[in-house]
Structures are given as C-alpha cells and as structure tokens.
Amino acid sequence: MPSWPEPDWSVRAVMRYGFETLAIHAGQEPDPRTGAVVPPIYQTSTYAQEAVGAPRLGYEYSRTANPTRDALQECLAALEGGRRGLAFASGLAAEDTLLRSVCAPGDHVVIPDDAYGGTYRLFAKVSQRWGLDHTPAQVSDVDAVRAALRPGTKIIWVETPTNPLLGIADIAALAALAHEVGALLVVDNTFASPYLQRPLALGADVVVHSTTKYIGGHSDVVGGALVVADDRLGDQLAYHQNAMGAVCGPFDAWLTLRGLRTLGVRMDRHCDNAERVVEFLSSHPRVSRVLYPGLPEHPGHDVAAKQMRRFGGMVSFRAASGGLAAGGESAAVEICNRAKLFVLAESLGGVESLIEHPGRMTHASAAGSPLEVPADLVRLSVGIETVDDLLADLDNALALEGGNV
Ligand SMILES: Cc1ncc(COP(=O)(O)O)c(C=O)c1O
C-alpha cells in the first residue's frame, strides 16, 4: 500500500503542490499519537517533561508553542509561500507585535491614507504615544510614498486592496522602494487572501492578516497572522510572539484552520458573486460610483490585474443623494438599514454577505483624520449565497423611500 510521503513543507517542497492541496495538507499530517486525520485541539496550557530540561517533542508551555497553533502556522506559511507563519489573538495583536519587534521609539512608518480604521488607531493613538511616528500617504502612488520617507523610516505599510476604498498598491514597486532605503515592506493581505495574491513572491518582507476574515471565513473566530520570507526576521517575531504573549488559542487555531482548508473554493465564489453585484450596482441610478479593482476604469485595475489572480469579494459604492435633502450620507445609511439578506454588521470575509456604513461603523475611529472616509460610502462583503437572492436584496435596499430619481 502506498504510504503518505514524509511531510516536507519547506519552500522548495511547497512549490510542488497546488494551493488547494497545501490548504488541506500543509502542517496537517495525521496526528503522530492517534493517526487522527484532523489536527486535534490540544487544549492544554502545559506539557509533561521527561526530565528536568527535557520536554517531549519540544513542547513546554502553550504561550510558547502549541501543536494546534503550529498546524495553523505551518499552513499559513505554506499558502503565503513564506518560511515562517505566526498566529495571534487578532489581526491587531499581530500588527502590534510586528511593530514592537522591528521598530523602536524614534522610528518612522509610512502608512496608507486609506486603511482599516483600527490599524490607523493603533498608529495614531497607541504607537505614537510610545514614540513611533507615522505619515499617511497615498500608497497607490509610488512617488507619494517616496515623498513621505524620512531617514528613520523602518516600514512602508500597505493594504492592497485597501479597506474600505479598494485602492491598489503596486507591491513589487513599493518593495523595491523600501529596500532602496533599508526599510521593510509590510503588506496587509486581508482583503485578497493568499489565494488571490502572494505579496512575498512580489518582494514584500512581511504579510499581515486579520484571519478573522477570509482565512477563517465563517465569522466565528477572531485571529491574526504574520508570515515572513526571512528566517532571521521569523525568529525575531517568534521571540516577540512568546515574549508579548498575544497568541492564538488552540480552539481558535483549530477553527481558523478548518476555515482555511476551503479558502480556494470560497474565494472563487466570493469573486463570482462580487462580479455580478458590481454589474448590478454599476447601472443603478441610486449609485454614483462603484469601487472595485476588477472594473477597467478603476485607477488600480492594471496593477491589480498584474498581481492578483482575481479581484476579490469586497465591493464599495457611493450612494447618490437621490434628491434627498440630507444627501448621499442619509441615502447610504438608509440602504444599510433596508438590506435584509446582507446583514448589517462590521467585519467581512465570511460566507454570509454583510453591509455596513464605514463612516459610522468600522472607520468611525478615523473621523477628522486624513483617513476619514466619504460619508456616502457603503461597503459590501459579498458572501457565497445564491447570487440572485443577493441581487434581489440589493434591489430592495436601493429602492429608497423617496422614490426613484
Ligand atoms: C484590513 C484589515 N486589517 C486588519 C484588521 C484587524 O484585524 P482584527 O479585527 O482581527 O484585529 C482588520 C479588521 O477589520 C482589517 O479589515
């Protein structure tokens, strides 16, 4: 009987397997004790040792290492084409650990002028107080990023696509710029997921994820991750993961890994449905503009087509005022309130469709800052339901009380 080959998830070996194979097998070889096909939830804080200083299989304490977390971390590293993956309690915990591992007070970071509001809050309200300065720049414009650099710049930080305006940054060009000045390029790959985009292969140094989103994929777990291509940087981050302690617990790691196994098939359906939603919104009189990198008129379309497999499941649009005295903001809020199948909720990337008003919800913390989002903006996380049902729900939500324009 043929036996399963010795697992080898080194970068070279990983190149031999396709994405879906890695998602299902990387880091997930049958449990060495029982043969369990699914990595068990090792819900333990500590591990019996053979003798003083002689832990079995290297495990001592679950903040430092846990087999369920290891399975997730190996799978994430394989899918991103990295050397080391590290899983955290949330996306923001991953970001904070990264910043405090590679930066020191007095350093400087270039951040996107369009980013997740919580990421901006981390820079503006937490890291700034600790002495880490930042400059927002339009990351879709390489010259604007260059102009924002300072002698102490340690990181160029980008999201691509951005949250919520779906701007696109050229990863390869920004990696070259960062390396020219001895900085790291960090890419928040949450919106694309490794199925659609692999920043390390384009020259990025660190990939950040809110695994809460597409990687977990079922809106039932909060988590974060870092993946790096360099062993030394990986060791430095792993040291801080343990020293700072914001780790992903075993059950959360197990749930995240269960979601991750189907990432490829889910992402293709998210993209299919998003394309139909974009088509519907593009000709709707209540919509003044659709923001989606798959549209040829999107300013980042060519770069997105070069670095992404497809364009993702996130769609934003700006609501036309529709003659309402209160304008586009009131129309946007009304649309969010009227949707039924699209659940009015923060977050994204789950199997169910969500709708939200970024200005008053996910990005409220950016109000009054250079990252403030337009008041008439609506953000959709297009799920994998039957697409005709989604279109019917949007049709109903967009038929505002004031009648058609
Ligand atoms: C692009 C992006 N990065 C990071 C985060 C933070 O992740 P978490 O909520 O898991 O801390 C979010 C959360 O919405 C996000 O959308």
The ligand as a MOL file (V3000), in Angstrom:
LIG
                    3D

  0  0  0     0  0            999 V3000
M  V30 BEGIN CTAB
M  V30 COUNTS 16 16 0 0 0
M  V30 BEGIN ATOM
M  V30 1 C -7.6210 45.0490 6.5180 0
M  V30 2 C -7.6770 44.7530 7.9870 0
M  V30 3 N -6.5320 44.6030 8.6800 0
M  V30 4 C -6.5380 44.3300 9.9950 0
M  V30 5 C -7.7180 44.2450 10.7250 0
M  V30 6 C -7.6770 43.9800 12.2000 0
M  V30 7 O -7.9980 42.6510 12.4540 0
M  V30 8 P -8.7480 42.1160 13.7710 0
M  V30 9 O -10.1180 42.7240 13.7800 0
M  V30 10 O -8.7230 40.6420 13.6070 0
M  V30 11 O -7.9350 42.5900 14.9370 0
M  V30 12 C -8.9330 44.3930 10.0370 0
M  V30 13 C -10.2160 44.2720 10.7540 0
M  V30 14 O -11.2640 44.5910 10.2440 0
M  V30 15 C -8.9080 44.6540 8.6390 0
M  V30 16 O -10.0440 44.8340 7.9280 0
M  V30 END ATOM
M  V30 BEGIN BOND
M  V30 1 1 1 2
M  V30 2 1 2 3
M  V30 3 2 2 15
M  V30 4 2 3 4
M  V30 5 1 4 5
M  V30 6 1 5 6
M  V30 7 2 5 12
M  V30 8 1 6 7
M  V30 9 1 7 8
M  V30 10 2 8 9
M  V30 11 1 8 10
M  V30 12 1 8 11
M  V30 13 1 12 13
M  V30 14 1 12 15
M  V30 15 2 13 14
M  V30 16 1 15 16
M  V30 END BOND
M  V30 END CTAB
M  END
